[in-house]
Amino acid sequence: MKKIALILSFCLLTVVVARAQKAPRFKVIALYENGGHHIEYSKAAKAWLDKLAADSNFSIDYIQSTDSIDSSFLSNYQLFIQLDYPPYAWKEKAVKAFEKYIDEGKGGWIGFHHATLLGEFDGYPMWNWFWNFMGGIRFKNYIATFAKGTVNIEDKNHPVMKGVSPSFLVQKEEWYTYDKDPRPNVHVLASVDESTYEPKDGITMGDHPVAWTNLAKKARNVYIFMGHSPVLFESKDYTTLFSNAIFWAAKK
């Protein structure tokens, strides 16, 4: 009996070790801001991402600057998530490596909110490649006092929108406006109905895409505007959209 118990214990240990050593399905790098008023969103996103990674067997690492990014660094990851990090003040080697990563389809990309803060900010010039990547738009204005708004799904058949309600309410967002509509240059997945803003303050742009993909790039890519407030993670529609984007962009 002791021998049988020993054998069973050994087998159980082997299974436990094998599971512990199971390789992740894919690896993700997430870049997020190290301060400012988006930090609460980033904290909530990290907690949610860590749980999703553990439950779905992928790994995720976090960085708060572009200092370490080069082609060798990016080769370790199948997905790049840009959490509220603007497209300026990147190190030159990071710029070149990221452009190659996207243009050559080395991995997927999901960008949120601040990724369309395009223009000349803090003394930095426009990143023209990123401007093209985001549909040729320039940041114009935003609702600094926040507003609710209803997002309508436009491409219900896209994998990123599987299980997402046809329309869902975003409780709190500082909706951006741009100098022009990105629609002619990107494939729009969802838009916000500006007539549903509450409260209303007149900062609108008409046709207002808030989720899209640039089909001209080899990398699977999704931009999702909503990404300011941590309350977003209380929305099943938002977390479904986020989760779908991860597995689609990572080709999983």
Secondary structure, 3 states (H helix, E strand, C coil): CHHHHHHHHHHHHHHHHHHHCCCCCCEEEEEECCCCCCHHHHHHHHHHHHHHHHHHCCEEEEECCCCCCCHHHHCCCCEEEEECCCCCCCCHHHHHHHHHHHHCCCCEEEEEHHHHCCCCECCECCCHHHHHHCCCCCEEEECCCCEEEEEEECCCCCHHHCCCCCEEEEEEECCEEECCCCHHHCEEEEEEEEEEEECCCCCCCCCCEEEEECCCCCCCEEEECCCCCHHHHHCHHHHHHHHHHHHHHCCC
